[in-house]
Amino acid sequence: MRDVTNALGKRERQIVESVYRRGRATAAEVLADLPDAPSYSSVRGMLRHLEGKGYLRHERDGLRYVYVPTSPKGEVRASALSHVVRTFFDGSVSTAVAALLESRPLTQAEYERLSALLDAAPREDDR
């Protein structure tokens, strides 16, 4: 699994996030998503660079390229979350979850889903 959070700079990460959010995107669509957007040619160059790094690939659509992610969103999400837990919570999943729970109240549906996930989660003493 590729660790996106460590390997990409801020602008690269914004571009990859744009493509993931859209599922597939042209340079013009990515440009529209970027805050303090650089030039169109800069975005095209960064897309090619990210393709060279293996994060994106392109498909031809007439005269334009449409970029798509090379890894499933779930893999990238897990990698990014793992990085956040290691970096900001000293690797403690429970501390990270506690911080999330303290940030806002849960809806009933969220509470039920989290309860079910906790009940089904493997524990160290189960190994």
mmCIF file of the C-alpha atoms, coordinates in Angstrom:
data_MODEL
# 
_entry.id   MODEL 
# 
loop_
_atom_site.group_PDB 
_atom_site.id 
_atom_site.type_symbol 
_atom_site.label_atom_id 
_atom_site.label_alt_id 
_atom_site.label_comp_id 
_atom_site.label_asym_id 
_atom_site.label_entity_id 
_atom_site.label_seq_id 
_atom_site.pdbx_PDB_ins_code 
_atom_site.Cartn_x 
_atom_site.Cartn_y 
_atom_site.Cartn_z 
_atom_site.occupancy 
_atom_site.B_iso_or_equiv 
_atom_site.pdbx_formal_charge 
_atom_site.auth_seq_id 
_atom_site.auth_comp_id 
_atom_site.auth_asym_id 
_atom_site.auth_atom_id 
_atom_site.pdbx_PDB_model_num 
ATOM 1   C CA . MET A 1 1   ? 0.000   0.000   0.000   1.00 0.00 ? 1   MET A CA 1 
ATOM 2   C CA . ARG A 1 2   ? 1.391   3.391   -1.020  1.00 0.00 ? 2   ARG A CA 1 
ATOM 3   C CA . ASP A 1 3   ? 1.772   5.941   1.800   1.00 0.00 ? 3   ASP A CA 1 
ATOM 4   C CA . VAL A 1 4   ? 0.370   8.990   0.060   1.00 0.00 ? 4   VAL A CA 1 
ATOM 5   C CA . THR A 1 5   ? 0.714   11.364  2.994   1.00 0.00 ? 5   THR A CA 1 
ATOM 6   C CA . ASN A 1 6   ? 4.496   11.028  3.332   1.00 0.00 ? 6   ASN A CA 1 
ATOM 7   C CA . ALA A 1 7   ? 5.400   10.844  -0.337  1.00 0.00 ? 7   ALA A CA 1 
ATOM 8   C CA . LEU A 1 8   ? 3.514   13.864  -1.675  1.00 0.00 ? 8   LEU A CA 1 
ATOM 9   C CA . GLY A 1 9   ? 3.863   17.579  -1.213  1.00 0.00 ? 9   GLY A CA 1 
ATOM 10  C CA . LYS A 1 10  ? 0.882   19.758  -0.344  1.00 0.00 ? 10  LYS A CA 1 
ATOM 11  C CA . ARG A 1 11  ? -0.042  20.682  -3.934  1.00 0.00 ? 11  ARG A CA 1 
ATOM 12  C CA . GLU A 1 12  ? 0.478   17.113  -5.164  1.00 0.00 ? 12  GLU A CA 1 
ATOM 13  C CA . ARG A 1 13  ? -1.786  15.865  -2.382  1.00 0.00 ? 13  ARG A CA 1 
ATOM 14  C CA . GLN A 1 14  ? -4.461  18.411  -3.352  1.00 0.00 ? 14  GLN A CA 1 
ATOM 15  C CA . ILE A 1 15  ? -4.338  17.216  -6.949  1.00 0.00 ? 15  ILE A CA 1 
ATOM 16  C CA . VAL A 1 16  ? -4.537  13.535  -6.010  1.00 0.00 ? 16  VAL A CA 1 
ATOM 17  C CA . GLU A 1 17  ? -7.443  14.309  -3.645  1.00 0.00 ? 17  GLU A CA 1 
ATOM 18  C CA . SER A 1 18  ? -9.265  16.113  -6.459  1.00 0.00 ? 18  SER A CA 1 
ATOM 19  C CA . VAL A 1 19  ? -8.925  13.126  -8.782  1.00 0.00 ? 19  VAL A CA 1 
ATOM 20  C CA . TYR A 1 20  ? -10.074 10.703  -6.053  1.00 0.00 ? 20  TYR A CA 1 
ATOM 21  C CA . ARG A 1 21  ? -13.044 12.893  -5.163  1.00 0.00 ? 21  ARG A CA 1 
ATOM 22  C CA . ARG A 1 22  ? -14.157 13.047  -8.786  1.00 0.00 ? 22  ARG A CA 1 
ATOM 23  C CA . GLY A 1 23  ? -13.200 9.460   -9.647  1.00 0.00 ? 23  GLY A CA 1 
ATOM 24  C CA . ARG A 1 24  ? -11.662 10.699  -12.904 1.00 0.00 ? 24  ARG A CA 1 
ATOM 25  C CA . ALA A 1 25  ? -10.686 14.219  -13.881 1.00 0.00 ? 25  ALA A CA 1 
ATOM 26  C CA . THR A 1 26  ? -9.207  16.357  -16.610 1.00 0.00 ? 26  THR A CA 1 
ATOM 27  C CA . ALA A 1 27  ? -6.564  18.988  -15.919 1.00 0.00 ? 27  ALA A CA 1 
ATOM 28  C CA . ALA A 1 28  ? -9.237  21.708  -16.207 1.00 0.00 ? 28  ALA A CA 1 
ATOM 29  C CA . GLU A 1 29  ? -11.424 19.973  -13.594 1.00 0.00 ? 29  GLU A CA 1 
ATOM 30  C CA . VAL A 1 30  ? -8.489  19.586  -11.213 1.00 0.00 ? 30  VAL A CA 1 
ATOM 31  C CA . LEU A 1 31  ? -7.568  23.240  -11.741 1.00 0.00 ? 31  LEU A CA 1 
ATOM 32  C CA . ALA A 1 32  ? -11.122 24.264  -10.787 1.00 0.00 ? 32  ALA A CA 1 
ATOM 33  C CA . ASP A 1 33  ? -10.787 22.344  -7.497  1.00 0.00 ? 33  ASP A CA 1 
ATOM 34  C CA . LEU A 1 34  ? -7.494  23.882  -6.368  1.00 0.00 ? 34  LEU A CA 1 
ATOM 35  C CA . PRO A 1 35  ? -7.294  26.767  -3.906  1.00 0.00 ? 35  PRO A CA 1 
ATOM 36  C CA . ASP A 1 36  ? -4.907  29.500  -5.054  1.00 0.00 ? 36  ASP A CA 1 
ATOM 37  C CA . ALA A 1 37  ? -4.788  27.678  -8.359  1.00 0.00 ? 37  ALA A CA 1 
ATOM 38  C CA . PRO A 1 38  ? -1.552  27.665  -10.347 1.00 0.00 ? 38  PRO A CA 1 
ATOM 39  C CA . SER A 1 39  ? -1.546  27.939  -14.132 1.00 0.00 ? 39  SER A CA 1 
ATOM 40  C CA . TYR A 1 40  ? -3.213  25.329  -16.315 1.00 0.00 ? 40  TYR A CA 1 
ATOM 41  C CA . SER A 1 41  ? 0.169   24.222  -17.676 1.00 0.00 ? 41  SER A CA 1 
ATOM 42  C CA . SER A 1 42  ? 1.489   23.784  -14.108 1.00 0.00 ? 42  SER A CA 1 
ATOM 43  C CA . VAL A 1 43  ? -1.435  21.500  -13.272 1.00 0.00 ? 43  VAL A CA 1 
ATOM 44  C CA . ARG A 1 44  ? -0.836  19.467  -16.433 1.00 0.00 ? 44  ARG A CA 1 
ATOM 45  C CA . GLY A 1 45  ? 2.828   19.145  -15.508 1.00 0.00 ? 45  GLY A CA 1 
ATOM 46  C CA . MET A 1 46  ? 2.001   18.023  -11.972 1.00 0.00 ? 46  MET A CA 1 
ATOM 47  C CA . LEU A 1 47  ? -0.507  15.479  -13.289 1.00 0.00 ? 47  LEU A CA 1 
ATOM 48  C CA . ARG A 1 48  ? 2.199   14.024  -15.565 1.00 0.00 ? 48  ARG A CA 1 
ATOM 49  C CA . HIS A 1 49  ? 4.624   14.026  -12.629 1.00 0.00 ? 49  HIS A CA 1 
ATOM 50  C CA . LEU A 1 50  ? 2.099   12.186  -10.422 1.00 0.00 ? 50  LEU A CA 1 
ATOM 51  C CA . GLU A 1 51  ? 1.550   9.727   -13.240 1.00 0.00 ? 51  GLU A CA 1 
ATOM 52  C CA . GLY A 1 52  ? 5.307   9.126   -13.368 1.00 0.00 ? 52  GLY A CA 1 
ATOM 53  C CA . LYS A 1 53  ? 5.316   8.516   -9.609  1.00 0.00 ? 53  LYS A CA 1 
ATOM 54  C CA . GLY A 1 54  ? 2.571   5.916   -10.070 1.00 0.00 ? 54  GLY A CA 1 
ATOM 55  C CA . TYR A 1 55  ? -0.287  7.700   -8.282  1.00 0.00 ? 55  TYR A CA 1 
ATOM 56  C CA . LEU A 1 56  ? -2.352  8.404   -11.391 1.00 0.00 ? 56  LEU A CA 1 
ATOM 57  C CA . ARG A 1 57  ? -2.741  7.092   -14.906 1.00 0.00 ? 57  ARG A CA 1 
ATOM 58  C CA . HIS A 1 58  ? -4.397  8.687   -17.900 1.00 0.00 ? 58  HIS A CA 1 
ATOM 59  C CA . GLU A 1 59  ? -6.890  7.630   -20.523 1.00 0.00 ? 59  GLU A CA 1 
ATOM 60  C CA . ARG A 1 60  ? -7.441  9.437   -23.800 1.00 0.00 ? 60  ARG A CA 1 
ATOM 61  C CA . ASP A 1 61  ? -10.826 11.069  -24.326 1.00 0.00 ? 61  ASP A CA 1 
ATOM 62  C CA . GLY A 1 62  ? -10.630 12.610  -27.759 1.00 0.00 ? 62  GLY A CA 1 
ATOM 63  C CA . LEU A 1 63  ? -7.912  15.244  -27.615 1.00 0.00 ? 63  LEU A CA 1 
ATOM 64  C CA . ARG A 1 64  ? -7.712  15.412  -23.834 1.00 0.00 ? 64  ARG A CA 1 
ATOM 65  C CA . TYR A 1 65  ? -6.347  13.192  -21.095 1.00 0.00 ? 65  TYR A CA 1 
ATOM 66  C CA . VAL A 1 66  ? -8.570  12.049  -18.259 1.00 0.00 ? 66  VAL A CA 1 
ATOM 67  C CA . TYR A 1 67  ? -6.661  11.077  -15.113 1.00 0.00 ? 67  TYR A CA 1 
ATOM 68  C CA . VAL A 1 68  ? -7.721  8.248   -12.810 1.00 0.00 ? 68  VAL A CA 1 
ATOM 69  C CA . PRO A 1 69  ? -6.222  6.982   -9.536  1.00 0.00 ? 69  PRO A CA 1 
ATOM 70  C CA . THR A 1 70  ? -4.076  3.850   -9.641  1.00 0.00 ? 70  THR A CA 1 
ATOM 71  C CA . SER A 1 71  ? -4.979  2.656   -6.118  1.00 0.00 ? 71  SER A CA 1 
ATOM 72  C CA . PRO A 1 72  ? -8.429  2.073   -4.642  1.00 0.00 ? 72  PRO A CA 1 
ATOM 73  C CA . LYS A 1 73  ? -9.681  4.915   -2.446  1.00 0.00 ? 73  LYS A CA 1 
ATOM 74  C CA . GLY A 1 74  ? -9.927  2.580   0.550   1.00 0.00 ? 74  GLY A CA 1 
ATOM 75  C CA . GLU A 1 75  ? -6.192  1.830   0.420   1.00 0.00 ? 75  GLU A CA 1 
ATOM 76  C CA . VAL A 1 76  ? -5.292  5.498   0.276   1.00 0.00 ? 76  VAL A CA 1 
ATOM 77  C CA . ARG A 1 77  ? -7.746  6.318   3.061   1.00 0.00 ? 77  ARG A CA 1 
ATOM 78  C CA . ALA A 1 78  ? -6.250  3.618   5.299   1.00 0.00 ? 78  ALA A CA 1 
ATOM 79  C CA . SER A 1 79  ? -2.722  4.835   4.582   1.00 0.00 ? 79  SER A CA 1 
ATOM 80  C CA . ALA A 1 80  ? -3.585  8.462   5.349   1.00 0.00 ? 80  ALA A CA 1 
ATOM 81  C CA . LEU A 1 81  ? -5.416  7.558   8.553   1.00 0.00 ? 81  LEU A CA 1 
ATOM 82  C CA . SER A 1 82  ? -2.568  5.338   9.700   1.00 0.00 ? 82  SER A CA 1 
ATOM 83  C CA . HIS A 1 83  ? -0.174  8.254   9.156   1.00 0.00 ? 83  HIS A CA 1 
ATOM 84  C CA . VAL A 1 84  ? -2.387  10.603  11.217  1.00 0.00 ? 84  VAL A CA 1 
ATOM 85  C CA . VAL A 1 85  ? -2.652  8.092   14.080  1.00 0.00 ? 85  VAL A CA 1 
ATOM 86  C CA . ARG A 1 86  ? 1.139   7.560   14.124  1.00 0.00 ? 86  ARG A CA 1 
ATOM 87  C CA . THR A 1 87  ? 1.974   11.249  13.829  1.00 0.00 ? 87  THR A CA 1 
ATOM 88  C CA . PHE A 1 88  ? -0.555  12.945  16.087  1.00 0.00 ? 88  PHE A CA 1 
ATOM 89  C CA . PHE A 1 89  ? -1.677  10.209  18.483  1.00 0.00 ? 89  PHE A CA 1 
ATOM 90  C CA . ASP A 1 90  ? 1.568   8.285   19.089  1.00 0.00 ? 90  ASP A CA 1 
ATOM 91  C CA . GLY A 1 91  ? 0.098   5.252   17.347  1.00 0.00 ? 91  GLY A CA 1 
ATOM 92  C CA . SER A 1 92  ? -2.844  5.022   19.761  1.00 0.00 ? 92  SER A CA 1 
ATOM 93  C CA . VAL A 1 93  ? -6.071  4.162   17.964  1.00 0.00 ? 93  VAL A CA 1 
ATOM 94  C CA . SER A 1 94  ? -8.107  4.718   21.138  1.00 0.00 ? 94  SER A CA 1 
ATOM 95  C CA . THR A 1 95  ? -6.701  8.237   21.606  1.00 0.00 ? 95  THR A CA 1 
ATOM 96  C CA . ALA A 1 96  ? -7.492  9.077   17.981  1.00 0.00 ? 96  ALA A CA 1 
ATOM 97  C CA . VAL A 1 97  ? -11.037 7.734   18.305  1.00 0.00 ? 97  VAL A CA 1 
ATOM 98  C CA . ALA A 1 98  ? -11.524 9.639   21.577  1.00 0.00 ? 98  ALA A CA 1 
ATOM 99  C CA . ALA A 1 99  ? -10.446 12.876  19.873  1.00 0.00 ? 99  ALA A CA 1 
ATOM 100 C CA . LEU A 1 100 ? -12.945 12.282  17.079  1.00 0.00 ? 100 LEU A CA 1 
ATOM 101 C CA . LEU A 1 101 ? -15.728 11.482  19.528  1.00 0.00 ? 101 LEU A CA 1 
ATOM 102 C CA . GLU A 1 102 ? -15.014 14.662  21.497  1.00 0.00 ? 102 GLU A CA 1 
ATOM 103 C CA . SER A 1 103 ? -15.102 16.825  18.365  1.00 0.00 ? 103 SER A CA 1 
ATOM 104 C CA . ARG A 1 104 ? -18.887 16.625  17.870  1.00 0.00 ? 104 ARG A CA 1 
ATOM 105 C CA . PRO A 1 105 ? -21.911 14.603  18.998  1.00 0.00 ? 105 PRO A CA 1 
ATOM 106 C CA . LEU A 1 106 ? -22.688 11.380  17.136  1.00 0.00 ? 106 LEU A CA 1 
ATOM 107 C CA . THR A 1 107 ? -25.941 10.786  15.346  1.00 0.00 ? 107 THR A CA 1 
ATOM 108 C CA . GLN A 1 108 ? -27.867 7.704   16.423  1.00 0.00 ? 108 GLN A CA 1 
ATOM 109 C CA . ALA A 1 109 ? -26.898 5.952   13.171  1.00 0.00 ? 109 ALA A CA 1 
ATOM 110 C CA . GLU A 1 110 ? -23.200 6.744   13.708  1.00 0.00 ? 110 GLU A CA 1 
ATOM 111 C CA . TYR A 1 111 ? -23.387 5.492   17.293  1.00 0.00 ? 111 TYR A CA 1 
ATOM 112 C CA . GLU A 1 112 ? -24.992 2.212   16.203  1.00 0.00 ? 112 GLU A CA 1 
ATOM 113 C CA . ARG A 1 113 ? -22.462 1.697   13.404  1.00 0.00 ? 113 ARG A CA 1 
ATOM 114 C CA . LEU A 1 114 ? -19.496 2.395   15.688  1.00 0.00 ? 114 LEU A CA 1 
ATOM 115 C CA . SER A 1 115 ? -20.893 0.071   18.362  1.00 0.00 ? 115 SER A CA 1 
ATOM 116 C CA . ALA A 1 116 ? -21.229 -2.722  15.809  1.00 0.00 ? 116 ALA A CA 1 
ATOM 117 C CA . LEU A 1 117 ? -17.708 -2.105  14.486  1.00 0.00 ? 117 LEU A CA 1 
ATOM 118 C CA . LEU A 1 118 ? -16.250 -2.182  18.009  1.00 0.00 ? 118 LEU A CA 1 
ATOM 119 C CA . ASP A 1 119 ? -18.096 -5.414  18.820  1.00 0.00 ? 119 ASP A CA 1 
ATOM 120 C CA . ALA A 1 120 ? -16.695 -7.029  15.664  1.00 0.00 ? 120 ALA A CA 1 
ATOM 121 C CA . ALA A 1 121 ? -13.151 -5.620  15.953  1.00 0.00 ? 121 ALA A CA 1 
ATOM 122 C CA . PRO A 1 122 ? -10.353 -8.107  16.688  1.00 0.00 ? 122 PRO A CA 1 
ATOM 123 C CA . ARG A 1 123 ? -8.654  -7.669  20.056  1.00 0.00 ? 123 ARG A CA 1 
ATOM 124 C CA . GLU A 1 124 ? -5.063  -8.421  21.041  1.00 0.00 ? 124 GLU A CA 1 
ATOM 125 C CA . ASP A 1 125 ? -6.180  -11.137 23.461  1.00 0.00 ? 125 ASP A CA 1 
ATOM 126 C CA . ASP A 1 126 ? -8.053  -12.826 20.569  1.00 0.00 ? 126 ASP A CA 1 
ATOM 127 C CA . ARG A 1 127 ? -4.788  -13.485 18.709  1.00 0.00 ? 127 ARG A CA 1 
# 
